[in-house]
Amino acid sequence: MDKLILKEQVEIIRQAFGYITQFKGCLFVIKIESTLIEHPLFPLLIRDVVLLHRMGINVILVPGARVRIDQVLDTYHIKCTTVDGVRISPPEAIPLIKMAAFDVSNKIITMLAESGAHGVIGNWVRAKGIGVRGGIDFQSTGLVEKVQVDVLRKVVLDGLIPIIPTIGWSATGKPYNCSSNEIAFAVSVEMNASKLFFIVDRLGIMAGNYKIPEDVYLTSDGVVSQLKTAQAGAFLDLNGGKNYDEQLDLVGHAYRACTSGVQRVHVVDGRVEGMILKEIFSNRGFGTMIYADRHDNIRPMVLADIPEVLRVMRPAVEEGALVPRSEEDLEERLADYAVYEVDGTVHACAALHVFPDRQGEIAGIVVDETYTNLGIGRRMVSYFIEEAAVKKLRALFVLTTQTSDWFSQLGFVPGKVTDLPAERQKNYNLQRKSLILRYKISGRRKGGVQVE
């Protein structure tokens, strides 16, 4: 077997075991887009949900039913209009909407049974009518008023998978048609879920024609990879003038969930086999994650990090892009190093060596192969520019053989050997012929690296 493939498989297994331990006993609320119910891979998605349940993760399912509702209403020639994505539900349509919503839930409960799990459909959502808004009567369309937490929690503790249809009931038993996104949000918040998933029929939150906040990374497919809670709020503010939009609706629910106690919200493509497992058990996500906790950070290196740092460095050393370092080298200069970690796993490292003439060298910068092109290297450099300003250094420099263009984009300019500190001039490897690039520190600046 190819060594690189074996390495990747081992890394995946390590990550998976770590996350299994971390999430055992936690609660995930999973909302499934209605367009996925008839997708050929939908049964595999349900099997993956069952697998999560067997691992000790508690699961609540909220299936969307819009497609099935449309089909049933069309069969009976009942037309409903929508306003800002909300269906106006006339009273005569409610029996058919209920039938469609429970059709979807029954289909899922059958699939759970086929995979050896036990589900239960319940009326755990208390609702009230939207009423009249902007002169429009929404009739029997409702809002979530309350989730019957005690009953729902008992169902979960009994080892069952609750399935919540898109119907809520008033205190007097009147049914209302409710948004599945709103139900999933309310359940995740009131049940103190660790994660809320929106399983959709696209790659994630697509950048498209939206205004994107600064420092938000987009994948090569144009997917917004991650949003901190503040970034999600900025995303909504920047695009607030748009009419109703499904993606903005998802980001809005995610933002509200994260500011209400849910740790992470994931928007994942349900058309791809195993995507929910990849999103959960790999710290390199594949959809869009909106998060309130500290998902990733750059911090000083500690002794326990050294084996992981050597692992991250190895490929660059083998390619000749990085000077080899031993465990003793790292121990000796421990205070100079910082690492980038995700959920306790190191994925990048770099060092800032300070010299008596108030110059600093950024060295040993390397990013795990699975995390390339995510802007991590840029963040490491920005981190050290801030550190250099705090330490009142006058300049930073790097010696590189293969990444001069990349450093130039970050504001570094060519330098000479004579620009280096005296000690570093003595150790300059004439055979390696590394290029010298410098960055002048003009005082601490908010935001780190400025790209010209």
N, C-alpha and C positions, 0 to 999 in steps of 0.2 A: 504493500500500500504506500502511496505517495506520502512522504513525511509531512508535507504541509497539510494534506487532508487529515492525516492522523492527528496532527497538532490541533487543528480546528475542532475535530470531534471531541478530543480530550477536553478542550477548553469549554465546549458547549456542555459536556457532562458535568464539569466542575461548577459552571454557572447554574445549571439546572438544580443540582443538589443543594446549592446554597439558597436558591429561591424557594425550593420546596420546604426547607426548614423555616425560612422566613415567613412564608405565607400560610403555613399550616394553622388552621383554626380561624383564619381571617375570612372576611365576607367580601365577595365580589358580586356586584350587581351588573348583569349583562343585558343590554337592550339590543335586540336584533331587528335590523331594517326589514320591512315587510317584503321588499323586492327580492330578498334572499331566500324566502321560504320555499320557493319552487326551484331554486338553483340546484344543479346536479351535485354540488359538493356540500349542500346543507346537511345531509345525514352525517357527514364526517365532522362537521362543526359541532353537532350535538354529541357525537362520540367524544370529541375533545373536551366538551363541557363535563361529560360523565367522568372522564379521566381526571380532570381537576377535582371533581367531587371525591373520587376514590383516594386522591392524595391528601385528603383532609381539608380541602378548601371549601368553605360554604358558598353556595351559589344561589342567586335569585335571578330568574329569567323574566324579562319584560319583552314579549314579542310584539312588534308593530303589526298592524292589521289593515293598513290603508289599502293595499292592493286587493286583498280579499273583500274588504268592505265595498270597494268600487265594483268588483265583479258581482256581488250579491245585489247591490242597489241597481245595477244595470239590468240584471235578470228580471227584476220586478219593476223596471221603468220608473225608478224614483231618482230624481236629480237633486243633487246638493251642490251648493256653491261654497267656495272657500274665500276667506279674507285673511290676508297675511299668514297663509299656511294653515289656518284653522278652519275645519269643516263646520259649516252651519248645519246642525242636525235637527231637522223637524221631528216632532214627536212620533209621527207615523213611521219614520225611518229607524227609530231606536230598536224595535224588535229585530229588524234585519241586521243592524249594526252589531247588536249583541250576538246574534247567531254567527256572523262572520268572525268576530273577535274570538268567540269560543271555538269555532272551527280551527283557527290557527293554533290556539292553546292545546286543543285535543290532538292535533297532529304532532305537536312537540311532545306531549306526554306519551304518545304511542312510541315515538322514536327513543325517548328515554328508557321506556320499558324494554325495547328491543336491545338496548345496550346494557341492560341489567341494573338500571337505576330506577328509583321511584320518585315520581313527581306528583304534585297536587295543585289543582287550580282553585283559587280562592278569591273571595271578595274582601280583600284587606284594605281597599282604598275608599276612604270617605270623600265624597265630592260635593261641590255646590255648583250651581249654574253660573256661567259667565255673565249672563244677563244682557243688558243693552250697552254697547260701546260705540261711541261715535255715531249714534243713531241707528246702529245695526243690532237687531235682536238675534243672539246666537242660539236661542231656543234650548234644545236639550244637549248642548255642548257644555262641558263642565271643566272646572278647575279642581285640582287636588286640594282638599282641605286638611286631611289628616290621614296618616297611615297607622293601621292597627298594629303597632309595634309588638306588643306583648304576645299576641296570638301568632304573628308572623315569626317572631323569634323562637317560639316553642316549636313551630313547624320545622324550622331550620335545625334546631337542636335535636329533633327527632330523626335527623338524617334524611329528610326529604328535600327535594328541590322544588321550591314554590314557583309557580307560573302565574304571573299577574296579567290578565287581559286588559285591554284598553277601555275598560268600563269601571266607573266609580259609582257608588251609591250614596244618596243623601241619608240623613238620619232617619227619614221616614220611608226609606227603601226605594226612592225614585232613582232610576238609572240615568247616568250621563255618559256621553261619549267624551273621553279624555285623551289628551296627547300622550303617546307612549314615551316620548322624551321627557315630558313633565313628570310622569309617573316614575320613570327610572331615576330622575334627579331626586324627587321627594323621598323615594325608598332608600336611596343610597345615603342621603343626609340623615334621615330619621333612624335608620338602622346602623349608623356609624360604620358604613362600609369602608374598607381600605382602598378599593378600586371601583370605578364605574367605567364600564365598557360600552361604547357605541359601535356595534358591528355594522358596517355600512357596505355599500356596493361600489366603493372607489378606494383609492390608495390611502386616503386620509384627508386632512384639510389641504386642499389644493390652493396654491398661491393665486393662480388665475389673474383676475383683474383687481385683486385687493391691494390696498396699501399695507405694506408689511413694516412693523416696527424695526428699528435698528437692532443689529446683533442677533436677529432671528435667522437660524440656518435653514436653507432650503435644499432638499436633495436634488439630484440630477433630474428627477421626474417632476420637480416643481412642487413637492410636498413639504409642508411646514413640519419639520421633524419634532421640535419641542417648543413649548411655550411655558415660561414661568407664569405664575398667576398674574404678576404685574404686566407682563408682556401680553397676556391674553386680554387683560383690561385695555391696554393700549391698542391692540388689534381691533377691539370692538369700537373704541372711541374713533379711531382713524376711519372706520368704515360705517360709522353710525348713520350716514345719510342715505344708505341704500334701502331699497324696498326689502320686503321679507326675502330671506335667503337661507336655504337649508344649512349651509356651512356656518354662517354667522349664528344661526340658532343653536347649532351644536357647540360652538365656542362659547356662546352665552351660557348655556347650561353647564358646561365644564367650568367656566369661571365662577359661576354661582356655587357649584358643588365644592370647588377647591377653597373658596372663601367661607364655606359653611362646615368644613371639617373633613371632607373627603381628601385623602392624600394625593391620589392621582386619577386622572381621567384619560382613557385611551380611545382614540378613534382608529379602528382597524378594518382592513379590507376583508370581508367575509367570503369573497370569491376565490381567495387563495388558500389552498389546503394547509392546515396547521398554523395559520397566521396568529391565532390567539395564543397558541402555545409558544410560538417564537417571541411574541410580544411580552409574555409573562416571564419566560425562563431564559431569556437572553438579555443582558444589559445593554445590547445594541438594538434599540427598538426599530420597528419596521413601519409603523403608522405615524400618527401624531399623538404626542403625549402632552397634556397640560398638567402641571404639577405644583403642589403647594409645599411639599417637603423639600429638603435639600437632596435632590436627585444626584447631583454631581458637584464636585468642588475641587479646587486646587488647594493643597495644604503642604506644610513642611513634611519632608520624608522622615520616617522613624526606622529604627533597626529592623523591625518586622517586615518592612517593605522591600528590603534589599533583594531577596530571592525573586520577587515579582518584577522589580526594576531590571535585574539582570535578564530575566525572560523577555521583557519588552525590548531591551537593547540588542539582544542576540541577532535578529535578522539584519539590523543596520550595521552591526559589526562585521557580519559575514559578507555583506555587500561592499565593505570598505568605506561606507559613508560615515562611520563612527569609530573613534579610537577605542580599542578595547579597555574595559575597566574591570578590575577584580573586586571581590567582596571586600577585601581590605581597603582598596581605594575608596569605595563608597563609605565604608565605616569611618575612615579618616576624615572625610569631608562631608559628613552626614548633614551638618548644619547648612551647607550650601545648596542642598537639593530640595526640590519640591516635586510632588507627584499629582497627577490628575486621576481621581478615582471615581468609579460609578458603583454605588451600592457595595462598597468595601473592596472592589477589585481595581487594581492599578492598571491604567491604560495609557499613561504617558508620564514622562519625567523630563526634568531639565535641571541645570545647576546655575547658580550665580556665584562666581568666584570673585571676591573683592580684593583689590590690590592697594598698597599704601598710597599711590598717587590719586586715589579716589576715582579709579576706573573699575568697571566690573565686566567680567567676561561671562556671557551666556554660553554654556557648553552642555554637551551631552543631551541635547534636546532630541527626543524621539517619541513617536506616537505608535501605539499598537496598530498592526496592520488592519485589524477589524474596525479601527476608529479613524482611519485616514479620511481626508476630505470632509471632516466635520468641523473644521475651524479650531480644533483643540490646540494645535501648535501655536496659532495666533493668540489664543487665550493665555498660553504659558508665557509667551513673550510679553504680552500686556501685563501679566502678573509681575514679571521681573522689572519692567519699566516703572511700575508703581513702587516696587520695593526699592529700586535704585533712587527714586525721588525721595522716599522716606529716609533712606540712609545718606542722603545728600551727596550722592555720587555726581561727578561732572559728565560722565559719558559711559556708554556701554559699547562693547565690541564683540564680534563673533568671528571665528575662524571656520571657514567652510570650503569644501571642495565641490559640492553638488547642489547647494541650495541658495546660491547668491541672489538669483532672481527673486526668490520668495522673500528673502530678507529685504531686498530693495523695495518691494511692494509695501513693506511695513515701515518704510521711512529710513532705513539704514543706507549709508552712503559709503563708497569705497574709501579705504584707508591704506596706510603704508606700515611697514614693519616698524619704522621709527615712531609711529603713533602709539605703539603698544607700551605697557609698563616695562621697565627695565628687566624685571624678572622674567616676563613673558617673552621679551626679545631674545633672551638667552636660550629659552626653551623652544623657540620657533623651529619647526621641522622644515628645513630647506628642501628636503627630498619630497615631502608631501605637497609643498607649494600651495598651502591653503590660502584662499582669498581672505582679505581682511575687510570687514564692514563695521561701520561705527554709527552710533546713535547718540546725539547730544541730549543730555537731560537738562531741561530748562526750568526745573521745579515741578512739583507734583501737579499733575493735571487729571482732572476727573475724566474717566473713560479710557485711560490707557493709550494704546497705540492709535496714532492718527495716520490714516492711509491717505496719501496725496491723491 
